[in-house]
Amino acid sequence: MKRLITIVLLITTVSFTGLGQRKIVNLPDLPGYVTLKCDFHMHTVFSDGNVWPTVRVGEAFRDGLDAIAITDHLEYLPKKDFIPVDHNAAWKVAEGVAKEFNLILVHGAEIGRSMPPGHMNALFIQDANLLAVDSVMDAYEAAVKQGAFIQWNHPGWKSQQPDGIPRMYSIHQKLIQNGWLHGVEFFNSDEYYPLVMTFCKQYNLAVMANSDNHGVISEKYVPPVYTNRPMTLVFAKARTHDALREAMFAGRTLAYFKDMIAGKVEYAQPFFYQCISVSKPFFGNDRNIYFEVTNRSDIPFYLVNGVANAPASITLAANAVTRVAVSKKVTDPLVYDVKNVITGENEVLKIELKY
């Protein structure tokens, strides 16, 4: 069996060591930071996934990601009769290939229990085997002792919350009191949970987006239904493992999926303004003033609820220039709600176009 695994590893590794092309994901940096595109939740054959760990590296490279974590389950191992149990195995297999592809590989594992507390990912750990203990609080403590960032996965997953509504239980409050809970998934797979924004703002938690993929990414996220896989955008001081970790503990994140951004205003607002630029008026007549808005990002923005006499809505198409005509009767600031930039459970980003 060990010989077979070694052969598969060698074949898979060779298949990824040739030339490759990384997709360019057009998302801006924030002043003083680089925007790292990340997916911190996915599985391989070492738990209930269907792919070898190096496949996750190749997918991430092609999709233009900067960092990933392979987070195989500690408790659910349906292939254990065929694959030896080592909770660090996926990390060991993928680590060298990730370096060859200039990808930051975060060492992680999923601590999966019934609700409460549900499933948690422990990220930036050293040894996943030390987390495989009976008591869930002992598992979290072991992770924290290794410096882990703990993320609450799919809090509204209907297999654990049949109505799909996330709930904070006493054990989650205990984790927060201990300083052991650091982020929550807003987007998971193809779902999202608006209430997560309330949790994140109330308890100062990072807003996360991950694929939680078990199969092949390209078979799951197929255009035009999906323009991208779920990504956590992390605003780090550098494109390094340590800078990534620092930024996540600081909560400098946005969640990105299905042409939507979700996160706290302090990051969503500057991110939006880094995506666009507004020209000076290039023409005017007795009725209107004309100007252009350039959107340099892959995200279309849907502006709604315009002021009186201004366009009621404006679509800023991705990687495109939009011509805007505004009546000279407009005297108020040109303020809009950005429908697809979520900043609260029932809130979206409000912006002003200054021309």
C-alpha positions in Angstrom: 0.0 0.0 0.0 2.8 2.5 0.9 4.6 1.7 -2.4 1.3 2.4 -4.3 0.9 5.7 -2.6 4.5 6.7 -3.3 4.0 5.9 -7.0 0.8 7.9 -7.2 2.6 10.8 -5.4 5.4 10.8 -7.9 3.2 10.6 -10.9 1.0 13.4 -9.6 3.9 15.6 -8.6 5.6 15.2 -12.0 2.3 16.2 -13.7 2.5 19.6 -11.9 6.1 20.4 -12.3 6.1 21.5 -15.9 5.1 24.9 -17.3 1.9 26.4 -16.1 -0.2 29.5 -16.5 -1.8 31.4 -13.7 -5.0 33.4 -14.3 -4.7 37.1 -13.6 -7.4 38.1 -11.0 -7.9 41.8 -11.3 -8.5 43.0 -7.8 -6.7 46.0 -6.4 -4.3 46.4 -3.5 -5.2 48.7 -0.7 -2.7 51.5 0.2 0.1 49.9 2.2 -1.1 46.4 1.6 -1.2 43.7 -1.0 -4.4 41.8 -1.7 -3.9 38.1 -1.3 -6.5 35.8 -2.9 -7.1 32.8 -0.7 -9.1 29.7 -0.1 -8.8 28.2 3.4 -11.2 25.3 3.3 -10.9 22.3 1.0 -10.5 18.5 1.2 -8.5 15.7 -0.4 -8.4 11.9 -0.4 -6.9 12.0 3.1 -10.4 12.7 4.4 -13.6 12.8 2.3 -12.2 14.6 -0.8 -11.7 12.9 -4.2 -8.4 14.5 -5.3 -4.7 14.2 -4.4 -3.3 17.2 -2.4 -1.1 18.4 -5.3 -4.3 18.8 -7.4 -5.4 21.5 -5.0 -2.1 23.3 -5.6 -2.5 23.1 -9.4 -6.1 24.3 -9.2 -5.2 27.3 -7.0 -2.3 28.2 -9.3 -4.5 28.2 -12.4 -7.2 30.2 -10.6 -4.8 32.9 -9.6 -4.8 32.4 -5.9 -2.0 33.4 -3.6 -2.7 31.1 -0.6 -4.6 27.9 0.2 -5.1 25.6 3.2 -6.0 22.0 2.8 -8.2 21.2 5.8 -9.0 17.5 5.9 -11.3 16.3 8.6 -9.8 14.9 11.8 -12.9 12.8 12.6 -14.4 11.7 9.3 -12.0 9.5 7.4 -14.1 7.3 5.0 -11.0 6.1 3.1 -9.0 5.0 6.2 -9.1 1.3 5.1 -7.2 2.3 1.9 -5.0 5.3 3.0 -3.0 5.3 6.2 -4.2 7.9 8.8 -1.8 10.8 9.2 -3.6 14.1 9.7 -0.5 15.9 8.4 -0.2 13.8 5.2 -1.9 16.3 2.8 0.4 19.1 4.1 3.5 16.9 3.6 2.5 15.9 0.1 1.6 19.4 -1.1 4.2 21.5 0.6 7.0 21.1 -1.9 4.8 21.5 -4.9 3.3 24.7 -3.4 6.7 26.2 -3.2 7.5 25.4 -6.8 4.3 27.2 -7.8 4.9 30.2 -5.7 1.8 29.5 -3.6 1.5 30.0 0.1 0.4 26.8 1.7 -1.2 27.2 5.2 -1.1 24.1 7.4 -4.7 23.4 8.5 -7.2 20.8 9.7 -11.0 20.7 10.2 -12.3 19.9 13.7 -15.8 18.6 12.8 -18.3 18.1 15.6 -22.1 18.2 15.8 -23.8 21.5 16.4 -23.0 23.1 18.7 -20.2 24.0 18.1 -20.3 22.7 14.5 -17.2 22.6 12.3 -14.1 24.7 12.8 -10.9 25.0 10.7 -7.7 25.4 12.6 -5.2 27.3 10.4 -1.5 28.0 10.7 -1.0 24.9 12.9 2.2 22.8 13.3 0.9 19.3 13.9 -2.7 18.3 13.1 -2.3 14.9 14.9 -2.2 16.7 18.2 -5.7 18.0 17.5 -7.3 14.6 17.2 -8.6 14.3 20.7 -12.0 13.4 22.2 -12.8 16.7 23.9 -13.6 19.5 21.4 -12.4 22.2 23.8 -9.1 20.2 24.2 -8.8 20.1 20.4 -9.3 23.9 20.2 -6.8 24.5 23.1 -4.2 22.3 21.3 -4.7 24.3 18.2 -4.4 27.6 19.9 -1.2 26.4 21.6 0.2 26.0 18.1 -0.8 29.6 17.2 -3.9 28.6 15.3 -6.4 31.0 13.6 -9.7 29.3 14.2 -12.5 29.8 11.7 -16.1 28.8 12.1 -17.2 26.9 9.0 -20.6 27.1 7.3 -22.5 28.2 10.4 -25.8 28.0 8.6 -25.2 24.6 7.0 -28.6 22.9 6.8 -27.3 19.5 7.8 -26.6 21.1 11.2 -29.0 24.1 11.2 -32.1 22.9 9.2 -33.5 26.4 8.8 -30.2 27.6 7.5 -29.9 30.4 10.1 -26.6 30.6 12.0 -26.8 30.7 15.8 -24.4 31.6 18.5 -24.4 29.0 21.3 -22.8 29.2 24.7 -19.7 27.3 23.4 -19.2 29.9 20.7 -19.4 32.6 23.4 -16.9 30.7 25.4 -14.5 30.5 22.4 -14.9 34.3 21.9 -14.3 35.0 25.6 -11.1 32.9 25.4 -10.0 34.7 22.3 -10.1 31.4 20.4 -12.5 32.2 17.6 -11.1 34.5 14.9 -13.2 34.3 11.8 -16.5 33.0 10.3 -17.4 31.9 6.8 -19.8 34.3 5.1 -19.5 32.3 1.8 -19.1 28.5 1.9 -19.3 26.4 -1.2 -22.3 28.0 -3.0 -24.1 29.3 0.1 -23.9 32.5 2.1 -25.2 33.6 5.5 -26.1 37.3 5.9 -26.3 37.0 9.7 -22.5 36.3 9.8 -22.0 40.0 9.2 -23.7 40.7 12.5 -21.5 38.2 14.3 -18.3 39.6 12.7 -19.0 43.2 13.6 -20.3 42.4 17.1 -17.3 40.2 18.0 -14.6 41.7 15.8 -14.2 38.5 13.7 -12.7 38.2 10.2 -15.2 37.7 7.3 -14.2 34.6 5.3 -15.1 33.0 2.0 -14.0 29.5 1.0 -14.9 26.7 -1.4 -15.1 23.8 1.0 -14.5 21.7 -2.1 -14.3 18.0 -2.1 -14.2 17.3 -5.9 -12.7 19.2 -8.8 -12.9 22.9 -8.6 -13.3 23.5 -12.3 -16.3 21.1 -12.4 -18.0 22.9 -9.5 -17.5 26.6 -10.5 -18.5 26.6 -14.2 -19.0 29.9 -16.1 -21.3 31.7 -16.6 -23.1 30.6 -13.5 -20.0 31.2 -11.4 -17.5 33.9 -12.4 -15.0 32.8 -9.7 -14.5 30.4 -6.9 -15.1 31.7 -3.4 -12.1 33.6 -2.1 -11.1 35.3 1.1 -9.3 38.6 0.2 -6.6 39.2 2.8 -4.9 42.6 3.0 -1.4 41.8 4.1 1.8 43.8 4.4 3.6 41.5 2.1 3.0 38.3 0.1 4.5 36.0 2.7 3.2 33.3 5.1 3.9 35.4 8.2 2.3 38.6 6.7 -0.8 36.6 5.7 -1.1 35.2 9.3 -0.7 38.7 10.8 -3.4 40.2 8.5 -5.9 37.5 9.3 -5.5 37.8 13.0 -5.9 41.6 12.5 -9.2 40.9 10.6 -8.1 42.6 7.4 -10.3 40.5 5.1 -13.2 40.7 2.6 -15.2 37.8 1.3 -15.6 37.5 -2.5 -17.9 35.2 -4.5 -20.6 35.4 -7.2 -19.7 39.0 -8.1 -20.4 39.9 -4.5 -18.1 41.4 -1.8 -18.9 41.1 1.9 -17.0 42.6 4.8 -16.6 45.5 7.1 -16.9 49.1 5.8 -13.3 50.0 6.8 -12.1 47.5 4.1 -15.0 47.4 1.7 -15.1 51.2 1.1 -11.4 51.7 0.2 -11.5 48.5 -1.8 -14.4 49.9 -3.9 -12.6 53.2 -4.5 -9.4 51.4 -5.5 -11.4 49.4 -8.1 -12.8 52.5 -9.8 -11.8 56.0 -11.0 -14.1 58.8 -12.1 -13.0 61.2 -14.9 -13.6 64.9 -15.1 -16.6 65.8 -17.2 -15.6 65.5 -20.9 -18.8 67.2 -22.3 -21.8 69.2 -21.3 -24.8 70.7 -23.0 -27.8 72.7 -21.8 -29.2 69.6 -20.0 -26.5 67.1 -19.0 -22.9 66.7 -17.9 -21.1 63.6 -19.2 -18.2 61.8 -17.5 -16.8 58.3 -17.4 -16.2 55.7 -14.6 -13.5 53.2 -15.1 -13.8 49.9 -13.3 -10.4 48.1 -13.3 -11.5 45.1 -11.4 -13.1 41.7 -12.2 -16.1 42.7 -10.1 -19.1 44.4 -11.7 -20.7 46.9 -9.3 -24.4 47.6 -9.3 -25.2 51.1 -8.1 -28.8 51.8 -7.0 -31.0 54.3 -5.3 -29.6 57.4 -7.1 -30.5 60.9 -6.0 -33.2 62.9 -7.7 -32.6 63.8 -11.4 -29.5 61.4 -11.5 -29.6 58.0 -13.1 -31.6 55.8 -10.7 -29.1 52.9 -11.2 -25.7 52.5 -12.8 -23.9 49.3 -13.7 -20.1 49.5 -13.6 -19.2 46.5 -15.7 -16.0 44.6 -14.8 -12.8 45.8 -16.6 -14.8 48.4 -18.5 -15.5 52.1 -18.9 -19.0 53.3 -18.3 -20.3 56.6 -19.6 -22.6 58.5 -17.2 -24.9 61.4 -18.0 -26.1 63.5 -15.1 -28.7 66.2 -15.3 -27.5 69.7 -14.5 -30.5 69.9 -12.1 -28.6 67.6 -9.7 -27.3 69.6 -6.8 -26.8 66.9 -4.2 -23.7 64.7 -4.0 -24.0 61.7 -6.4 -24.5 59.1 -3.8 -25.4 55.4 -4.5 -25.9 52.1 -2.6 -23.6 49.4 -4.1 -26.1 46.5 -4.2 -23.4 43.8 -4.3 -21.1 45.1 -1.6 -22.5 43.8 1.7 -21.4 45.5 4.8 -24.0 44.3 7.3 -26.8 41.8 7.7 -29.2 44.3 6.0 -26.7 46.8 4.8 -24.8 47.6 1.7 -22.0 50.0 1.0 -22.9 53.6 0.3 -20.5 55.5 -2.0 -20.2 58.9 -3.8 -19.1 59.4 -7.4 -17.1 62.6 -7.4 -16.6 64.1 -10.9 
